[in-house]
Amino acid sequence: MIEISDPIKTERLSLRPFTAEDERDMLEFESKPEVARYLFNEPRDPEDNTQELAVRQKQTRIDKEGDTLMLAVDLDGKAIGYVLLNWLSEQNKQGEFGYVLHPGYHGKGYAGEAAVEMLRLGFENLGLHRVIGRCDPRNESSAKLMERLGMRKEAHFIESEIFKGEWGGELHYAMLAREWRDSRWAS
């Protein structure tokens, strides 16, 4: 089980549960078409943003298979994105992680700094054997980040689903617990 009430501190960031005070910051990045481009949702309007924030505020723990932990990526008191960890299979010790960052903060290493902590939670706290990450093949920066984290590209699904009205693909990356233990980030 994982429950986050106190922020996880990194060198420059704080990963913490979403609060009602994050509504404005969240809308600032969630309303951008370039943020929603590779996500299943469309750019959020204020009403949709409020509803999604209410969901995220409850995603502070992982107790069982299917649970998702969703944390705000906080830089100096401003929510600039989020990271998540989903427990896919208890029996097979599988999880999935993800990250979304405000485009104004791209290229500064924040996504990688936050993503490492989600891998740490998955491997070191939840005891997962394997963590996957997925992205649209056109999202080159996300694919490059997973490679920098030491994840292995396992699959490239071509035109595997209708995504926002057109055929879309998906890249699958993965890391095993032993690979995490051998990485520079393991505790």
N, C-alpha and C positions, 0 to 999 in steps of 0.2 A: 504494500500500500504506500502511496505517496500523498501527502497533504501539504499544501503550501499556504502558509499564513504569513510568514516573514519573508521579505524579499530575498532572492538569491542575488548576491552581489558579484559582479565581474569587475574587471579592471576599470571599465568606464560606464557600465550599465547596471541597472537593477531590473530583475525579472520578478514581477509581482502579480498578484491577482488584479483583475480589472475592478475598478470602482466607478461609481456614478460620475465622479469628477472627470473621467476619461472620455466622456461623450463627445466633447468638442474636438479633442485631439484625434479620436478614432474616426470621426466623420471627415476630418481633414485629409486622411489618407484613404479611407474606405470609399470616399466619393469619387476618387480619381479613376478615369477609364484605364490608365496604364497599370493601376494596381489590380483591378478586376479582370484585366485582359486574360490572364492565365488561371483565374479562379472560376469556380462554378457559378458564383453569384455575379450579378451585374453591379455597376457602381451603386453604392448605397445612398438613398435619400435620407433625410433626417428621421423619418418614421421607421424605416427599415433598420437604420443604424441603432436607434433606441432599442428596438426589439432584439437585435443581435447582441448588443451590450448586456442586456438582461440575461441572455443565455450564457455569455462568457463569464459574467460575475459568479455563476454557479459552478463553473468548471475549474475548481481549485483542488481537486483530488482525484486519484485513481484508486478505486477499490477492487474493481473486477473487470474482466474482459469487456471491451466495448466502451469503457470510460475514456474520456478525453480531458487532459489537463491543458488549459489555455492560459498563458501568461502575457501580460503587457510587457513590451520592451520599453523601459523607461530610461530616458537620457535627461538628467538634470531636472526631473519633475515633469517631463513631457512624455506621453505615450507616443512612440514613433513607429510602432509596429507590434507584432505578436509572434510568439512561438507556441508550438503545441506538441504534445505527445499523446498518442492514442495506443491503448493496449488492444492489439488485434487478436491475440490468441494466448490464453493462459496455458493450455496444454503444450503448445509449441513454443512458448516464450517469445512471441513475436510482437513487435511494436512498429509504429510509424511516427516520424516526426515531420514537422514542417515549420515554415517561417514566412512572414510577410513584413516588409519594411516600407515605410514612407519613401517615395523616390528621392526626396530631397536629402536623404541620409544614405543613399547608395554609395558604394565605393570607398567607404571609410572603415570597413571591417566589422561593423556592428552586427550584421546578420550572422557572420561566422562566430563571433564572440558569444552571441545568444544561442546559436544552434549547438555549439559544443556543450552547453549546460543541459540542453534537452537530451543529448546523447548520454551525458553523464547520469542524469536521472534515470534514463531507461536501463542502462547497463549496471550502474553501481547501486541504485536504490531499488529499482523494480526487479532487477535480476534477469533482464531479458537476454536471450541468446542471440537475437537478430533484430536489427532495426532497419527499416526501409525508409526511403524518401522518394517521392515521385515529382516529376515536373513535365510541363509541356516541352517538347524538343526545341521550340522556338525561344524558350526562356534560357538562353545561353548562360546568363549570369548565375542562375540557380544551379544549373548542371555543373558549372565550374566550381561553385562553392562546395557542392557535395564531393567533388573530386579532391578539392583542397583539404577537406575534412578527412580524407582517406577512405571514402566510400567507393565501392566498386560498381561500375555500371553493369547491370545484369541483363537488362532488356531494353529494346527500343521497339515499342509497339507502333506500327504504322497504320494510320487511318483506322484506329481501333474503336472509335466511338464518334457519334455526332456531338460536337462541342460548340455551343453557341451558333448553331445553324450550319456548321461545316464539319467535314471530316477532320478529326484531330488525332494526334498521336500522344504517346506518353513514354517518358524515360523512367526506368526503375533503377535505383541505386540501393545498395545494402552494405551493412557492416555487421560483422559477427562480434560476439563478446571478446573472443581472443584477439581479434584485430584491434578492438578498443583498448584492451589491456596493453597492447604493444604500441599504442599511439602515444604521442607526446602529451596528450591531454589527460590521460588516465591518472587517477589519484594514487 
